[in-house]
Amino acid sequence: MKKHNFYAGPSILSEYTIKNTADAVLNFADMGLSLLEISHRSKQFQAVIDEATALVKELLEIPEGYSVLFLGGGASMQFCMVPYNLLQNKAAYLDTGVWAHKAIKEAQLFGEVEVVASSADRNYNYIPRDFKVPTDVDYFHYTTNNTIYGTEIRKDPEVGNVRLVADMSSDIFSRAIDVSKYDVIYAGAQKNLAPAGVTIVIVKDDALGKVTRPIPTMLNYKTHVDKGSMFNTPPVLPIFSALQTLKYYKSLGGIREIEKVDIAKAAKLYEAIDASRIFVATVPDHADRSIMNVCFVMKPEYAELEKEFVDFATAQGMVGIKGHRSVGGFRASLYNALPMESVEALIACMKEFEAKH
Ligand SMILES: *Cc1c(COP(=O)(O)O)cnc(C)c1O
């Protein structure tokens, strides 16, 4: 039976990515050796990281003055690397969910943190509006897509002269962004790019070297900027896979084309949920709804059917639709590699289930 992969992360990758990665594990760049057993300093691997860097710059239209890094440690490592490198006195954070909250907790180890707004009061099912970012902060940090709650901020915020930092782990490459507004963008690879193990960091060179504290070598962005992510052994396999995904994105016509499809996929699923008698979306305001992670639950009068629906959908090939434990219900993640066909299969499955009840 065909599987439809709605996992939130690690999550679906393109067949192109998986096939080329599998081939390289057997025979990398016609070296007669596996990608797993060659030096990261070989000219063949250097070519991989160079091309991946160039493609990130091309696809995201990154202007001059920025470095693209491929680092280990996951997006969670960036929760501490950002304040380590950028927070001298005070930073502002927007609290839109678990990941934002974890970032705040780390930043508090380095200086004063002003939480400008929070949507914790309604279990993070909306994006706070009308908050003010103070002008005397070293930077403002926010999470563009809240993977667990299915909310998303798709418009780069206006923060005047304040440095802007974003965790884009679960929606990078799903929309065109104005990189020039940001000082740091980071994203763990395992949502829209590659297997777990590498994190993309886009850093404005000019933002570095402004704090007075000593920074451990490996946690210092400057180390990795100076060495082109090759200070130590980088995560070779996920970087190779990332390159395949980036090539695939380019072949699709780039980010703007991908964005159109992503918007259409999400619109179709939300429309089906909104029209349903038994399902309801957890994010009421359409403007706040994520196009990457669609969260929905059973209406209260059908609440007892939740487990039955998961079993029913699983039997029809739907994988990974159980909601995160802090929201419950269901979550369908519609990352770039998920075809429209899978969205249609899920909708058909929901309709069939609804007709039975
Ligand atoms: C998954 C995720 C993270 C955590 O990523 P790790 O690579 O596991 O550390 C952080 N932020 C967001 C928005 C995520 O979706």
The ligand as an SDF file (V2000), in Angstrom:
LIG
                    3D

 15 15  0  0  0  0  0  0  0  0999 V2000
   12.2260   20.6780   15.2610 C   0  0  0  0  0  0  0  0  0  0  0  0
   12.4170   22.0810   15.7030 C   0  0  0  0  0  0  0  0  0  0  0  0
   13.4680   22.4740   16.5590 C   0  0  0  0  0  0  0  0  0  0  0  0
   14.4320   21.4810   17.1730 C   0  0  0  0  0  0  0  0  0  0  0  0
   15.3060   21.0090   16.2600 O   0  0  0  0  0  0  0  0  0  0  0  0
   16.5110   20.0350   16.6880 P   0  0  0  0  0  0  0  0  0  0  0  0
   17.3030   19.9570   15.4370 O   0  0  0  0  0  0  0  0  0  0  0  0
   15.8930   18.7370   17.1090 O   0  0  0  0  0  0  0  0  0  0  0  0
   17.2490   20.6710   17.8070 O   0  0  0  0  0  0  0  0  0  0  0  0
   13.5990   23.8070   16.8690 C   0  0  0  0  0  0  0  0  0  0  0  0
   12.7420   24.7210   16.3780 N   0  0  0  0  0  0  0  0  0  0  0  0
   11.7210   24.3770   15.5720 C   0  0  0  0  0  0  0  0  0  0  0  0
   10.8020   25.4440   15.0670 C   0  0  0  0  0  0  0  0  0  0  0  0
   11.5260   23.0480   15.2210 C   0  0  0  0  0  0  0  0  0  0  0  0
   10.4980   22.7130   14.4220 O   0  0  0  0  0  0  0  0  0  0  0  0
  1  2  1  0
  2  3  1  0
  2 14  2  0
  3  4  1  0
  3 10  2  0
  4  5  1  0
  5  6  1  0
  6  7  2  0
  6  8  1  0
  6  9  1  0
 10 11  1  0
 11 12  2  0
 12 13  1  0
 12 14  1  0
 14 15  1  0
M  END
$$$$
